Amino acid sequence: MVELFTGSGIAHTILLISLTIGIGLFLGKYKIKGISIGGTWILFVGIIFSHFGLRADPGPLAFVKDFGLILFVYSIGLQVGPGFFQSFKKDGLAMNLMSVMMVLLAVITTYIIHLVSGEDLQTMVGVMSGAVTNTPGLGAAQQTIQDVMVSEGAGVEAAADASAELTSAYAVAYPIGVLGVIAVLILFKSLFHIDLDKEQEKILSQMGVKESARRMHCEVTNPGLFGKKVSEVLDMYENKFVISRIMRDGKESIVDTDTVLEEGDKILLVTSPSNVDNIRMIFGKEVPMHLEDWIKTDNQLMTKKMTVTKAELTGKTLYKLRLRTIYGVTVTRVHRAGTDLVAVPSLSLQMGDDIIAVGPEKGLKQVAELVGNSSSALAHPSLIPIFLGIVLGIIVGMIPFKFPGIPQPVRIGLAGGPLIVAILIGHFGPKIYINTYTTPSANMMLREIGIDLFLAAVGLGAGENFVSALTNGGFMWILYGALITFIPLIITALVSHYALKLNFFQICGVLTGTSTNPPALSFAQGAYGSDYTSVYYATVYPLSMFLRVLVAQILVLIAFA
């Protein structure tokens, strides 16, 4: 048993990683003055274990770190993929500009510290990589140092020693980088008295027609609509609403495309919140009715919620299904990932969508059979897109990009590649009939396992030289790392809030994504209860990762110039 805990081997490594994660998660359950850093405790437990001699084998540890990070970013990519490009269109440019500014501020701060303190610029690259929690940047810098020193005849040993010093500087600054982002988010929320519910409402209102739904009851009083078919009205106003029922002379019926509108008709429709005023102008006044008023008038009409569980329906639009024409059933809303979508004809369905439909009992049963409506079918996620996607992601991450004057090609690495591929698969998969559905709980499990493995491996790998680096003058690296962490974060947060008017979740995404900081993202999602942060994190992460890797190599080349 002593050998199992203190020796080496695969069993020892797995035991140590599991123990680190278990203790870290246990400590993360406790709050200090209402604040908890959650799973980030895993990192510090790993550092403590490693410092006191409980160390894992380097080979398996490196695998666990990289594979854990891949699982985390890939699950994030699948989650945010469906809404990624819409988010990018709306505020993506502004957020990426803030990301570029934040990267440049870190570089400027690093270089100024080098000039003022006299600290070696190569070492400062290690401090900067740790302060922004960017492991690929560290790896790129180490590779550049090795290539330059070997080409200049310094020898492999000298290059290895220089690389080791970068690793020590990185390890000392890394905890500051993790905690710094979390501290700024907590401070920002407190100082600006952020109301999370209001911030969520702002996001929904910005997303407009495609992202939320509102039920309305109107009376047809517009003479321009008298005698017109519903299909004509829908075409006139670009299908920005769905008419589900009509009441005429106290009798209710389901609407189809050939239904003719008459004066005094009362209609039940669904549209987006931003379109409410237009609906009042189109049809006439909104009347004080409730859903129960429609249900009790005709007990043959029913409302039913059913789930899309047939993979072959992925990517098919509501228009192609022709539910109203064939079954007499009208889909009023589609519930996807916590959001109500307006059921416009062009809306593509995905596995796991909940559709809310109204119609006769027989028709609803037929539609339920058509879409599947089997909860057991969702219990078995499609794993092929996950593993083949990871394969493609690793290939993309290893593609070299050559830049003039830089001896080594730049790669977006094992984190950037899988994230980009997952976003593309999550977005385009349903459109090309690829089933990418995973239940929210399965996605959360994959994500949490990935980040926990990553944190445990980083902590166990960094702890061995952590204290010795501090006692040998490296304590100043903590100060330097804090400056590189906090100065860009604070300036970027203030500019984003005051100049660009970004909402709180967008700011969280910019700060965590530009810092390439998975632990901080995990904290923001857990503490503030929203997955929108993941969408915005993914919006800025690819460009940020690329720039972090690039500037690390450029600074090393400047040091040798």
PyMOL commands that set and color helices and strands:
alter all, ss='L'
color gray80, all
select helices_A, chain A and resi 2-6+10-28+38-51+58-117+121-131+135-151+156-191+196-210+223-225+230-236+273-283+291-295+311-313+318-321+323-327+361-371+375-379+384-397+413-428+430-432+440-462+466-498+504-514+518-528+532-560
alter helices_A, ss='H'
color red, helices_A
select strands_A, chain A and resi 214-219+241-248+251-254+266-271+301-307+330-336+339-342+354-360
alter strands_A, ss='S'
color yellow, strands_A
deselect
rebuild
show_as cartoon
